[in-house]
């Protein structure tokens, strides 16, 4: 069974799940396709320089470690994910069963639709496990997970009860959803009223304005507040990149600068 996931933390957890025998299978058959397909031009191939540059830009937003060695490693990440797809398709060519783990986060649904399109003419059996909106821990506790990377490894097998076989017609429908998104090719994709649609790149900017409207604060605090209050499955990298754009457009100003931009103090330009 090939396990497909769409973010690094989830894939790393799944490898540990396999190693510990919580879910049976070969940890080498865990595929990470963290391609950030909710962001940017999706008409360009996933191994294009454009997609590699985009992934690099997002990974270097917090500039925590700008050493040449670290930056060199980060520049390889886009290529690593492209190679993951090649490795995935090699397993597929051998007739392996496929299990896709996805959630309601935009990057994850994009990944799911993308893989269904990738497998459009493939006859392998495909299963999917969609992360539920919440799980009931006991009579008094309900837990909400927004992405698979948040799920503790010892609880992964609990979610196998949500596994569903994807029929040929369902695969075609999901594949067509991807083709529609690709045709639209908006700069960003978001879940609106339960539907994944293309939106403008400033779609989430109002959250930044709203959270920064009362007082100046450190950028890391601002992003943390947004992630905590609005659990939309959006990465801190995206908010950081939008803050940079708003500073450039003179909508946000730097009150106190810092070598590490996440620790700089910013405020709304009034």
N, C-alpha and C positions, 0 to 999 in steps of 0.2 A: 504494500500500500504506500503510495506517494502522498506525503502530507504537504499541502501548499498553504503558506501563510504570507501576510503582506506587510509585516513590520519585523524588525530585527529582534526586538525583545520577545515577541511571541514565538518566533522561530527558535531562538535560543532556549526558551522554556520548553518547547516541544522536543528539542533534542535531549533535554534532561529528563523529560517525561518518558521518552523511549529508553534512555539509559537506565532509568530506575525501574523499568518494566511496568509502569503505571498504565501505559497503553503499549501493546505489543507492536513490534516492528523494528526496522533498521533505522537508526538515527541518521545514517547517510542519505536516506530518502526523504529527509525534511528539506523542503525547497522554500527559500525566502525570496519573494518578489516584491521587495520594498521600493517600488518604482515611482511612488508619489504621483500616481496618475490622476489625482484630483487637481493637480496643479499644472498649468502650462499647456503648450501645444501638443496634442496627442495624435496629430497626423504624422509627426516625425517618429521614426522608429525608436524603440526603447534602447537600442545600442548607438543612437546618434550622439554626436558631440553635444548637441543642444540638451538632450536629457541628462547626459553626464555632467554638464556644467550646472544645470539646474539643481541636481542632487548635491553637487559639491557646494553650491551657494547656500542651500538650506542647512547643510551639515556644519558650515562654518559661521553661522549666524552669531553664536555666542562667543566666538573667538577666544575660547578658554585657553587653548594651547595653539599658538601660532608658530611653533617651531617648524623648521623646514621638513623635518622627518614626519611630523604629524600631518602637515598639509599635503605632503607627497602621498601619504597613505590614504587620506580622504579623497584625493583626486582619482584614486583607483576604484572607489566604491561603485560608481556607475557601471564600470566595466565588470565588476564582480557580479552585480545583479543581472547584467546581460548574459554573463556566463552561466548564472543560475538557471536562466530560461533555457539555455542550450542543454544543460544537464537534465533539466526537467523533461525536455522533449526526447532526450535519449531514453529515459525510463519509459516515457509514453510509447515510444516506438517498439518497446518490448512487450506491450500489452498490459502493463501494470495498471492496477486499479488506482484511482485518484480520489483523494479526499481534500476538499477545500474548506478552510476555516476562515469565515469572514464575519463582519459585524456591520452595524449601521453607520460606522464612520465613513465619510466620503471616500477616503483613500482606499478603504477596504472593499466597499461596493464596486468602486471603479476596477479594482484588481479582480474581483469576482467576475464581472462582466467581460473584462479583457481576457481572462483565462478561458471563459466559455467560448469566446470568439476564436481564441487560439486553437481550441479543441473542436471547433465547429464540425469538421469532417472526420473526426477521430471516433472510433467505435469503442474505445475503452469505457469501462464502467466508471461513472463519476458520482461521488457522494459529496454532500455539502453539510457543514455544521454551522448554522448561523447563531451567533451569540445572542441570547434572549435579552430583552430590555432589563430584566431583573431576575434574580433567583431567590427563592425562599429558603433561607438558611435553617430556620426553625419557626415556631409559632410566633415569635416576637421579633424576628430579624429578617429583613429583606436586603439583599445586596445588589447594587447596580454596577455592572461593568460596562465600559464603553468600548474597550478594545481587548483583544485576546492577551496582550502583554500585561494586563492587570490581573489576570487570573492566576492564582497560585498553582504551581505545578502539580501538587497533590490533589487538586480538584478538577484537573482537565478531564479525567475519565467520566466524571459526573455528566459532562455535557454531551457525551456520545448518544444519550437518549434523544437528542435533538437532530441526530444525523438523518438525512433524507437523500434518497437516490434521485439524481437528476435525470429526467426522461429526455429523450431526443427532442421532443417539441419544446420542453422547458429550456434546454440548452440553446436551441435556435432562438427562442424569445430573448434570453439573456444576451446572446450574441448580437441580436439586432439592437438591443438597448445600447450596447457598446458602439455599434456602427452609427447610431443616431447621435450619440455624444461626440463621436469623432467627426461627424459631418458638421455638427454645431460648432465644435472646437472653441468654446469660450475659454477665456484665460483661467477659469476656476470652475470647479464643480462642487455643488453643495446639496445637502438633503433638505428639501423644502416640502413641508406637509407630507413627509414620508416618501417623497419622490426625489431621485437624484437628477438634477438638472444643471445646465450650464449657467453661470452667473458672472457678473463683472468682477474684476480683481479687487474692487473696493467693497465687496459684499459684506465683509465682516468689520469694516472700519468703524462702523457706528458703535461697536462694542468697545473699541479703543477709546473713542471720544467719550462715551458714557462713563467708563471706568476711570478716566483721567480728568473728568470735568470739574471735580471739587477741589483738587489740590495737586501740587507737583509731587512726584514720587519716583523711586528707583524703577527702572524699566523692568527689572526682574520681578518686583512686587506687582507691577501693573499686569504683566503677562500671567503671573501666578494667580492673581485675582480673577482674570478672565477665564483661565483654564478651570479654576475651581467653581466659578459661578455658572459658566456656560459650557457644559460638558458635551461639546459638539463633535468630538473626535478630530479636532484641528490641532496641529502641532504648534508648539511655541515658536518654531522656526518661522512659520508663516506670519504670525503676529509681529515678530521681530523684523521681518523683511518689510512689512507694511508700515511699521513705525519709522524705519529708515526712509521710506518713500514719503511719508507725511512730514518728516523733518526737511527733506529736500524740497517739498512743495510749500514750506513755511506754514504748515498747519500745526506742527508741534515744534517746540524749541527745546534745546538742551540748556538746562539751568546750571548743571554742574557736570562737567565731562569726566570721563574715566577711560583708562587704557582698555578696560573690559566694558564693552558697551552695555552689557546687561546691568552693570552697577551704576551707570550714569543716571542722573536725576533729570527728568523731563516734565514738561507741562504743556498744556494747550496754549496756542498763540491766541490772545484775546484782542 
